[in-house]
Amino acid sequence: MSAPMGRRLYNLLRIKWSTNITQKMAKSKFEYVRQFEIPDKCVLNCWIIVRIDGKNFHRFSDDHKFEKPNDPRALHLMNTAAATVMSDFKDIVIAYGQSDEYSFVFKKDTTLYSRRASKIMTNVVSKFSASYVFHWTKYFQGEEQHLQYPPAFDGRVVLYPSNKNMRDYLSWRQADCHINNLYNTAFWGLVIKKGLTRRDAEARLRGTFSGDKNEILFSECDTNYNNEPEFYRKGTVLMWDKYVYKVDVITPSNKDGAGTSTTKSKGTKHEPQAESSKKSKSVTNQNAPFKVGGIHTGLRTKPIVVCDHCDIIGDQFWLDHPHILGIDDDKPSESPSGDGRTAQKPESIVFENLDGIVEVPFPKHRLYKCDANETLYSSSSVQERGTSDSISTSEVNDTVGCNVVTSDRS
């Protein structure tokens, strides 16, 4: 036996011997207490939804002087914390938030933490709570806006076996958003604009229906509820989308005349293109001639978290985003209601920024930009336009929406 072979055999035996000793030493007579742990593995083939809710946020919002009936700073902070959770837990396919609550939907086949409900829930709640405190100063600045005490959130895990059950859950939460926001808008309209006390405003609205509250807002508070921002009326939807950008790819020369593409630089400026070629880590157009050993242009995609304020009760949202339900979005999907409709691919907005070309589905989402820190912002100031219209820098930089975190999601 050669000396190198002998040394390898000796090392293998030493590792095995030390491992056995460690395993024996790790055991103790107290280890039996693990038998008291309750198994809480979630049922297979079910949507796992974690809903978090602020604890006593009525008092928290009063103590920190939130604007009534809606404080955009507080809502953007909730969205940023939720996007941070999604960037860490890639198996979340969609999240919906309103007021002081957020619901995170994990895909059916997730194996996160072996599907243990307690592990999933506690990690989501703790990450959200920590992110909420961490990002507080981005939205609440000044001495009067400091956190007076730590906020708290509770959480629960609910399983839904079918797509319809999961959709109905999200529809329930959005319907609840509409009901609560309509009441709060009417309530605070009476308090702020009419000068009623909180008790009198509550008595005024007791027993009223949606039509009655709309009439009170219109006739007594000079407010048309339908003109209120969708941000308040419909809540916020967070989901994954693709961020498309161009790169310069170096193709080294070789004897066969074919090159291996490698990235030279990222974020170079090129002319916008309405249609993108097939995307991969290193994209090479096999049909287009290029100089071997030279530089050509390639497209790359990066999964990002985007937000929208849209209706998720109807079928159209799910037709536009079939990937959320695990449906191949390259194939037309039929309407769940059976009316024969198919998902229509929306047009795209293409614009240029520091990172190159960004293609954003339109009108599926609003316009988004990416800054140097790879933080996305939604811009609600951009009105509907065609893909050929130019987009000014001031409009792109008008970042009045929520921060949304990017992630290298595989």
N, C-alpha and C positions, 0 to 999 in steps of 0.2 A: 504494500500500500504506500502510495506516494505521500510525502509530507503534507502538501496542500489538502489532499483528500482526508488525511488523518485529522488535520486541524478542523476541517468542516464537520466531520463526524463528532469530534469532541465538543464543538460549540453547540451542535444540535442536541446532544445528550445533556449538556449542562443547562440549556434553556428548558428542556422538558423536565428535568429534575427540579429546577428552581420554580417552575410553574406549579408542579404538584405540591411542593412544600407550601407555596403561597396559598393555594386553594385550601389545603388542610388548615393552615393557620387562620384563614378568613372565617371559618366556621366556628361557632361557639354554641354553648348550651342555651343562649338567649335567642337564637335565630328562629325558634318556633313561633315567636310573636308575629311573624309575617303571615302566618296562617289566618290571622284575624282580619287581614285586609279584604275588603269586599271587591270582587271583580266587577268592573263597570264598563266593559267593552261594548261599544255601540253595535247595534245589529247591522249586518252586512247589507250592501245594496240599498242603503237609505241615505238621503240627504241629511247631513249634519248641520244644524243651524245653531249658532251661538248668539244669543241676544243679550246685550249688556244694557243696563239702565242706570242712570244717575241716581244716587241715593240722596233723598231730601234736597233735590235741586231747586225746589221752590224757594227755600231759605237761602241756598247757595247763590242763586241768581239775584235775590234781593240784597244780600250782604255784599256782593261784588258789583252791584248797580248795573245789571244788564239792562239794555234798552228794551222797551215794551212796545208791541207784543213780540217782536223778533229782534234779536241782536245779531247782525251778520258776523260780528267778530267771534261770538261764541259758536255759531254754526260752522264757520270756517275752521275753527279750532277742532271741533268734533270731526270734521271731514279729514283734516290733516292727521289726527290721531288714528282714524280708521284706515287711511291710506298707508300709514306706517305699519299697521298690523298686517295689511294685505301684502306689503313688500316683504315681510318676514315669513308669512305663511302662504306659500305659492298655491296651495290647494284650495284657497278661497276663490271661487269663480265669480261671485257677485256679493256686494254688500249694499244695504239700504239703511239710511239714517234719517232721523227727523227729531227735532227738539233735543232731548237729552238721552236718546237711545240709538243703538246701532245693532243691526242684524248681519251676521257673517254666514254665508252659505258655503260649506265645504262640499267638494264634489263627492259623488256617491262612492267612488272606489278609493277614497283617500285611505292611506295607511298611517297617517300622522299619529305618533305616540301609540301605535297599535290600536287606534280607534278608542282609546280610553277616554271616557267622557270627562272625568275630573281633570285629567292632564290637559286636554284640549281647552276646556273652559277656563281653567286657572291661568294658563299661559296667555290666552287671548285677553282676558280681563286685566291681568297685570301689565301686559304690554300696552294696552290701550290707556290705562290709568297713568302709567309712567310717561307715555307720549303726550298725554293731555297736559301734564304738569311741565314737561320738558319744553313744549312749544308755547306755553302760556304767554311769555313775554313777547312773542312775535305779533300777537294780536292785542294784548292788553299792556299798554306802555304807560309809564308815569307812576309816581308814588301812590296815587289813589287807586291804581289798578293792580297792585301787588296781591298775590294770593294771601288771604287772611288765615286760611287753614286748608289742609289737603282735601281735595274732593275724593269721593268714593263711588265706585260702581259695583253693582251686583251683576251676576250672570247666570244663565241657565242654558241647558242643552236640550234641544227638541229634535226628534227624528221624524222624517217624512218619507214614506216609501215610494211615492210616485211623483212624477213631474207636476201633475195637477195639484197635488197637496202642497208642494213647495211653492208653486205659483200663487195658490190661494193664500198661503201664509203672507207672502210679500204684498199681495193685493190687500189683505187685511190691514197690514201696517200702513200702506199708503192711504187707504180709506180713513184710518185713524188719524193720519196726519192732516187730512182735509178737514175732518170733523173738529179736531182740536184747534187747528189754526183759524178756522172760521169763527169759532167761539171766542178765542183769545183776541182776534182782531176786532170783533164786535165789542167785547168786554172792555178792552183798553181804549177803544174809540169813545165809548161812553164815559170812561173815567177821565181820559186826557182831553178830549175835545168838548165834551158836554159838561164836564166838571162834576159828574156823579161820584158818590163814594163807592168803594168796592162792594159794600153790602147792597147799595141801591142798584148798582149795575148788575149784580148777580140776580137780584129779584126781578129786574127788568127783563132779563134773558131767560128766566125760569119758564120752562114749558114751551119755548119757541122752537120752530123747525128751521131748516136751512133757509127756506124762502123768507121767513120772518127775519132772520139775522141779516140776510142780504138787503132786505128792505130797510132795516134799521141803519145799517151802514150807509146806504145810499141817501136816504132821506134825512137822517139826523146827523151823520158824521161826514157827509159829502165824500164818501169813499165807494168806489166801484170795486167790489172784491175780485172780479175777473181781471182787473188791471194790476192786482198785486203780483209781485215777482213769483215765477214758478218755483224758485228756490224755497219760498215759504209755503206755497200751496201744495207742492208735490214731493218735497223732500229731496234727498240726494241719492243718486245711484252711482256706486263705484264698480268698475269692471276693468278687465284687461283689454288692451288694444295694442296695435303694433305701431311703433315709432320707426319711420323709414327715413334713412339718410344715405347720402352718397359718400363714397371714399375713393381715393386713388389707389389702384392696385398695381404693384410691380410684378411684371411677368419676366422672370429670368430666362435667358436664352438657353437652349440645349440643342443637342444634335438632332433630335427628332422634329424640331421646329415647334414644339408645344411647350408651354411654360406652366410653372406652378405659381399661382397667384398668391401674393402676400400683400398685406396692407402697408402702404407707405405712410399715408397721413390720413387723418380723420377730420371731417368737418370742412373740407374745401368747398368753395362756392362753385356751383354749376347752374346752368339754365334749368328752370323748373320743367318737370315732365309730368303730364297728367296721368300717364299710365306707367306703371313700374314693371320691370322685368321680374323673372323668378328670383326670389331672394334666398340667400344662404349665407353661411359664415364668410366665404370668399366667393363672390359672384363673378362668373365669367360667361359672356354671351358667346356660345360656341358657334353661332351662325354669323356673327359680325366679325369681319377681318380686323386684326389689330397687329401691331408690330411686335414680333417676338423680342423679348428683352426690353420692351418699352413700358409705358404706363397707360392703363386704360381705366375707365370708370366702372365702379361696381356699386351695388346697392346692398345695404344691410338693414336688418330689422332688429329692434329691441323691444321686448314686451314692456309696457308701461301701464300704470294705473291711471285711468281717466274718470272724470266725473260728469254726470249729466243730471238734469232736473226734468224728467219726462214721465209720461204715463207708463206704468208697468202693469196696469190692470188689463188693458186690452191686448190683443194678439200681435199688433204691429211691432212692438218692442222685441218680442221673442222671435218674430220672423226676421228682424234685422240682426239679431244676435243669437243665431242657433247654436253657436259654440258653447254658450253658457249651459245649455241642456245636454251637451255632449254630442250634438248633431254636427255632421261635416258641413261646414259653411260653404264648401265649394259646390255643393249640390243644392238644388232648390228644395226648400222644405215647405210642406203643406201647412195650411193654417190649422191650429189645434181645434178650431171650431168646426172644421169640415166644410168651409164655404168655398174651397177650391182655390183660394189665393195662394200665391207663392211669394217667397221673400224676394224683395226687389233690392238689388245692389245700389246703394246711394252713390251719388257722384262724390268726387273728392276735391278738397281744397288743397292746393300745393303752394307752399310759400318757402322762403329761404331765410335762414338765420345763421347764427354763428356755427351751428353744428351741421350746416348743409341743408339738404332738402328735407322738408317734413311734409308728409302726406297725411291729411286728417279726413276721415270719412265725413261726408256732409250730405244731408243735414242731420246725420245720426248724432254728431257731437258739435259743440261749439268749437271755436278756434282755440288751439293750445300752442304754447310756445315752451321752449326749453332754455333755461338760462345756464350760466357757466357751472352752477352747482347741480345741474341735472334735476332741478325741481320744476315740475310742470305747473302752469297756471291756466285757468280757464278765463277767457275774455268774453264777457257777455255784451260788450259794447259793439262787437262786430255784427252787423246785420246780415241777413241772407243775401248771398251774391253768387254769381256764377264762378266757375273755375278760372275764367279768363280775366276777371277783374283783378286789379292790383290791390295789394294790402299794404297800407302804410306802416312805417315803423312805430308811429305813435299808437296805432290801434293794436299792434302786436304787443307793445309794452304796457298797454292798459290792463294791468293784471288785477282785476277786481274780484276774481274768483278765488277758489280755494287752492291751497297748495296740494299737489298730488305727487307722490314719490315714485320715481322710476326704480326699476329693479331688473337685474340680469336674470330673468326667469328663463329656465331652459324648457 
